[in-house]
Amino acid sequence: MTGHDPRWVLRDRPSVALIAGLVLAGLCALVSFSFDVLNGDPVYFFIALGLALAPVPVLLAAVLALDRIEPEPRGNLLFAFAWGAGVAVLVAGVINSFNLLYIENTAQLGYDYARNVTATFGAPVVEETMKGLVLLGLLRFKRAELDGPTDGIIYASMVGLGFAMSENVSYYVAALDELGAQGLAVTVVLRGILSPFAHPLFTSMIGVAVAYAAQRRGPGRIFVIAAGWIGAMLLHGIWNGFASYVGIGGLAVAYLLLMTVLFVLIWIIFRDRKRIIALIQTYLPAYWATGLVSSGDVAMLSSLPSRRQARQWARKHGGRPALRAMSDYQLAATELGLLHERARGHVIDERTFNEEQRALLECMAGARAQFPAPPAAGNAPAGHAFGGPSHPQGGSAGQPGGGPGHPPQDGAFRL
């Protein structure tokens, strides 16, 4: 028997650790928000909270749209966002406040100067460290989730969006309290409209580094992570420093820098998508004899439009159960290609490879069994080869030869 649930790849069941983490993050968020209420008028707080929450669905949709080839487990994404919105914001806020008091009182500096120093040199170190801890946690406890730079960017963006949302509440309350409606409008434009992805971009430096380290072994990974951490703090410090000391002109330069980083990260994501498609095209054809994969399936899995068309076809002919089955099949097949890459890089051992391979094949077999009946010629989506649980290559989809966990005896499956 395999040590994994055949649907392990979906990982939707919340664990005790996840629930405990979400409760902790929620409590921290409540404490952070209580400070905002105490520091200003309660009415101001609810206005600020509404303005901070308003763009979140759009921003989350934009980030998750980049994660369509191999979507991350929802529980992990939720935890990353909650960590940023609760734990990271609260701890960073407390430390930043003490740093500001220290610089102002001990160094005998004025409040405005002390605030600029704290924002430029202290806050980036504290805030990026607190956000980066969740990525280190993924590397330690959920390493299999980090299949490439895209995953690192997605998780970093989630924690960054959560952090920015909670932080914006504090800024909006302060703007209303000190400058009124006009000050609030300017702050909302600067933070909520012109730079909503600032924190995700900063932390993505750590995300890319951690994802790189997850695919490798050896002490060199520590230096990669350190480089990513320093890069995040430098980018954050440059943004805060230009905004604090140079004014609007400096802010424009910093904004241009962020846009450059954004385009570089998007380029990395598209390169990573091509890498994953190449893995599918390299490893899945060897499974044709199992009856779970055909050339049409590989073609479908190699294109986002074809994947979407396949899901639409499944829903049209089989309803929501068939749609879920198609989504499960696509995810499990993609994970199968990534599993081979982890084995090739010696990130996992042979026993783990065999267990997870069997679980993925069982998941694919179960999904195929729920596909709609074979359509009439010409009615199936172009490039698709879906026609129920059997394939002409031999055997049923669920029991090819020695069973779904036993692929053809080919060197491509040996570690």
N, C-alpha and C positions, 0 to 999 in steps of 0.2 A: 504493500500500500504506500502511496505517496505521502509525504509529510505535509503536503499543502492541500488546501481546499482547491478543487479544480477551478473555482472562480477567484482564486487568490489574487489574480492579476488585477481585479477590479478594486479590491481592498476598500470596500465601502463601509464595512462594519466599524463603528467607533470603538476603540480600545479604552480600557480604564485609564491608561496614561493620557490619551487624547482628551477624554472628558475632564480629567483632573486639570490638564493644562488649560483647557478652555475656561474652566471655572476660575482658575487663578488669574488668567488674562482678563476675564470679565470683572473680577473684583478690583484689579489694578486700574482698569478703565474707569470704574465707578469712583475710586479714590481720586484719580486724576481729574475727572469731571467735577468732583466736589470742590477741589481747589479753584476751578474756574468759576463755580457758582459763588464761592466765598470771596473771590477777588473782584467780583463785579455784580451788577444787578442780575437777579435770576432771569428776568425777561431778556436781558442781553445774552445770557447763556443759551436760552432756547433759540433765539434768533441765530446766534453763531453756530449752534449745533445743526440747525436746519440747513444753513448755507454750506457747512462742511460736509454734510451727508449728501447734498444734492448731486454733486458730480460723481460720487462714488460708483453707482451702477454703470455709468458710461465708461469710467476709467477701468473698472474691473472687466467689463466686456472687451475693451481694447486689449488688455493684457491677455485674457484667456483666448482671444481670437488667434494669438500666436502659438497656442498650445493645442492644435487640433490633430496633429499626427499621432501623438501619444499623450493624451490628456492625463494630468496628474490626479491622484486621488483627492476627492473633495475635502476629506477630513484634514489632510496635510495642508491644503491651500487655506482652509478656514483657520487652522491653527497659526499658520504664518501671519495671516492678516490680523488675527486677534493678538498675537504676540506683539506685533508692531503697535497696534492701537492701545494696548493695555500695559504690559510689562515694560516694554522698551520706552514708551513715552513717560511713564511714571518714574522709573529709575533715572532716566536721563534728565528729566525735569528737576528732580531733587538734587542730583549731582551738579547740574548746571547752575542751579540757584546758589548752592554753597560755593561754587567756584566764583560766581559773580560777587558774593559777599566778601569772600577772601580777597579778591583783587581790589575791590572798592575800599575796603577798610584797612587791610594789612598793607597793601601797596600805596595807600593814600591817593587813589586815583578817583576822578570824577565818575559819576554814574554812567554817563554816556560813553566815556572812553573805556570804562571797565566792561560795559556791555558789548562793545565792539571787539575788545580783546577776547572775551569769553566766546562770542559767536564765531570768531575767526579761528582761534587756536584751541579752545577747550571743547566746544560743542561738537565739532566733527569727530574728535577722538571718542567722546563718550557715546554719542548717538550711533555712530557706525559700529562701535563695539557691541552695543546693546542689540542692534538689528542683526548684526552678523552672527550672534550667538545661536539664533535659530537655524542658521545655515550650517554651523558646526554641528548642531544637534542632528540635523538630517544626515550629515556625513557620518556621524558616529552610529546612529540608530536606524537610519533609513537609507543606507548607502545605495541600495538597489534602485531607489527612485531617481538618482542623479545619473541619467543616461547620457548626458551631454550638456553643452553650454546653455541650450534652450531651457532645460529644467532649472539650472542655476539662476538664469535671468527671471524666469517665471516666479520662483519662490522669493527671490530678492525683491521683485516688484510687488508681490503681495504684502510682504512685511513693510516695504516702503510706503505703500498706499495706506496701510493701516496707521502707520506712524504719522504720515502727513495729515490724515483726516483728524486725528485727535489733537495734533499740534495746531492745526488750523483753528480749532475751537478756541484755544487759548489766545491766538493772535487776533481773532475776530472780536473776542470779548474785550481785549485790551484796546483795540482800535476804536470800538464803540465807546468805551469808557473814557478814553483820553481825547479822541478826535471827533467823535460823533459820527453821523451817517456818512459824511463825505470821506472821513478817514477809513471807515469800514468799506466803502465802495472801492477805494484805491487798494486796500489790502486784499480784498476778494479778487480783484483783477490781477494783482501781482502774484498771489499765491494760488488761487483757485483756477485761474484761466490761463495765465502766461507760463506758469511753471508747475503744473500739477504732477509732472513726472520727475521732479527734481530728486526727491528721496529715493524713488525706485531706481533712477539712473545711478545715484551714488552707490547704493548697496549692490547693484548689479556687478560692480567690479569684484566684490567678494563672491557673489554668486557664480560668476564665470570661473574664478579661481578654485572654488570649492568643487564645482562640477568637474573641472580638469583633474583635481586631486582624487576624486572618487573613481576615476577610470585608470588610476595608476597605483603602483606600489613603490615603496622605498621612502627614504627620508627626504628626498627632494620635494615631496609634496608640501612639506612645511614651508619651504621658501616660496612656493607658488602662492599658497594661501596668504602668507605675510605680504607678498607683493600686491595681491588683490586688496588686502585690508588697507595697506598704505595708499593705494590708488583711490580707494573710496574716500578716505579721510582727506587726501589732497584735493580731490574734486569738490568735496563738500566745503573744505576750507577756502578754496578759490572762490566758490560761489558766494559764501558768506562774507569773505573779505572784500571782494569787489563791490558787493552791495553795501557794505558798511563804510568803506573808506573812499570809494571813488564816485559813488552816486549813480545817477541814471546811466552815464556813459559806461561805467564799470559794469553795471548790471546788464547792459546790452552785450558787452564782450563776454561776460559769464554765460549769458543766454546762448550766444553763438557757440560757445564751447559745449554746452549741454546738448544743443542740436546736433553737433558733430558726433558726440558720444552716442546719441540716440540712433543716428543713421548707421554708425559702426555696429551697434548691437543688433539692429534689424538685419544688417548684412550677415552677421554671425548666425542669427537665427535661420536665415534662408540657406546658408551654407550647411548648417546642421540638419535642416530638413532634407537636403539633397543626400547627406550622408546616411540618414535613416532609410531613405528610399533605396539607396544603393545596397544597404544591408538586406532589405526585403528582397530585392532582385537577385542578390547573390546567394542567400541561404534558403529561401522558401522553395525554389524549384526542386531541390533535393527531396522535398516532402510530397511530390506528386504521387508517388506510389502508395502513400497512405490514404489517398482519396479525399484528403482534407484541403488540398490546394491544387489549383490548375493554373495554366498560363493566363487564363482570363482573370483569375483571382489576383495574381501577381500584378497584372496590368491595372486592375481596379485599385489595389492597395498603393500603387505608385503615384497616384494623382488625387489631390484633394477634391477637385470637381467630380471625379469618378466615384470617390468614396461617398460624397454627398448624394450623388445620383443613385448609388446603390441603396443608401438608407431611405431615400424617397421612394424607390421602387418597392423596397421591403414593406414600408408602411402602407403604400397604396394597395398591395396585394395580400398583406397579412396583418395589418393593424399595428398597434403599439407593441405586442409581443414580438412580432417579426422585426420591427424597427430596433428593439432592444437586442435581439439576437444578432442582427447585422452589426450593430455598434460593438457588441461583445466580440464578435468574430474579428472585426477590424483591429480592435485593441489587442486581443490575444495574439493575432498574427504579427502585429508590429512588435510586441514584446518578445516574440520568438526570435525575430531577427536581432533585436538588441541583446537577447540572452546569448546568442552565439558570439556577439562582439565581446561581451564580458568574459566569456570562456576563452576566446582567442587572446585577450589581454591578461589572462590568468588572474582576473579579479575575483572569480569564483572557482571552487574546486569541482572535480568531476561529479562527485555525489550531488552537490547542489545543482549542477547543470542538469543531471538526469532527472532529479525530482521536479525541478521547475519546468523542464521540457515536457515531461509527462502531464503535469497539471495544465500547461498551456494547450497541449494537444487535446486533452479531454474537454477543456473549455471550448475550443474550436469545434470539436465534434458535437458537443451539446448545442452550440449555437446553430450549426448547420442543420441539425435535426429540426429546428424550428423555422427554417426558411420557408417561404411560400412555395407552392407546387411549381414545377417547371412551367414557365410561360410558353405560349405559342411562339413559333419562330418569328423573329422580328419584333417581339414585344419586350424583350429584356433590354436593359441598358447596354449601350455599346461597350464592348470589352469585358462584359461580365460573363461569368460562367456559373451562375447560381441556379440550381435546379433541384434542391432538396438534399437529403443526406447521402446520396450515392454518387460515385463518379466512375467513369468507365475504366479508369486506370487499374481497378481491381479492388474487390472487397468493399464493405460498407465504410462510411466515413468514420464510424466509431471503432471499428475493429479491423484495421489493416494488418494482415500478416500476424505478427506477434502482439498486436494491440497498439493503441495510439501512442504509447510511450516508447515504442520500439521502431524508430525510423529505419530506412534502408541501411544496411551495413556499408557505410561509405565513410571515407576518411574525413569528410567535412564535419562529421558529428563527433569526432574523437578529439579529446583535449590533448 
